[in-house]
Amino acid sequence: MNILLIGSGGREHALAWRLSQSPLCEALYAAPGNPGITEHAKCVDLDVTDHQAVIEFCADHSIGFVVVGPEAPLVDGLADSLRGKGVIVFGPNADAAILEGSKGFVKDLCAKENIPTAAYARHTSKADALADLPRFGLPVVIKADGLAAGKGVIIAETDTDAREAVEYMFTGGFGDAGAEVVIEEFMSGEEASFFAISDGTNVIPFGSAQDHKRVGDGDTGPNTGGMGAYSPARVLSAELEVEVMRRIIHPTVAAMAREGRPYQGVLFAGLMLTSEGPKLIEYNCRFGDPECQVLMMRFAGDLVALLHAASLENGLANPPAVELKADTALTVVMAANGYPGTPEKGGRITLPDVDDAKIFHAGTAINDGSLVANGGRVLNVTALGHTVTEAQTKAYETVDSIEFPTGFCRRDIGWRDVERERS
């Protein structure tokens, strides 16, 4: 079949790499794609916010299947528009994508379904939010309700920081995403990411990862979209994964179906592993970035068959096998100087020939025949190893062979499990 992949980041490069390997894939297009994706797909200049243009492209190119990578087109209802014209889509409709589009909706769903999560309050008034802060103690978590490119969460250590976070959100710091604010109690524990695939009724586990959100080594500095990740997150044991499916994932999918919002696609649960067990931090309605990169490095099955089955009603009743290598995959994000603030664009990049790693493009472009930085997170250097330590070593060896003078990276991706392996 002919396939259209929506997106332009490192996640989409990893998806394109795996989708193109399927025997079911006859031709792969990416809109808009990036220079790395051109190795696996034909990149097309298509405005994905123009739903009619996407529909016409699918008709003109006999597209049998569309895979939507990022969250914004899903929340915008692109899947609804395509399905309305009979196109099979991997990714939830807008009504179901609210699981990422509104953090407040998720908190209310958790309260209703007794899904373990942090105590919270929703506020649309700055004055009410400021007045409510003291009862949560410190530290406290302040979240913009809507989409903020993975950056709309502030962990405030002091009362001043908390008040400034509320002020920042209600004065447009995250645009419309901060028109409503969610205040949450701070949960202690280790974070992990868990992924499941749902057809709206049936749901199967896909894998785990651990992301590194802060910009600096030792988890310091502001939050980012993610500076690196590794998979599997071994802190999320097989027993805990069963508990997550039973207490968090299955109740969510069942509740969404009952509400007339059946969830089809990948369900990404951000978890806090507390002393009381796993608790939900938030949901995302797409593969994470950079979690997707490490999951795709480990995936050994037919990705088209799996995602296509999940896009059909009851398609996962007898699902294709989810085959993941036992090895660890680890990815290091190389970002442009200035990120997560204003990144320095235009810096030239020279990539080496590598056999022991995969370099996924994220924010890159071609300028006068040269590869240049064109975003905040620019490259994802990803490697496999029998241990986290081995995967980390291979990834950083490749990082050090890349010429990118206006870029930087964290030097400690995977540090928790590296320390555990040493002990």
Disulfide bonds with the S-S distance in Angstrom:
none
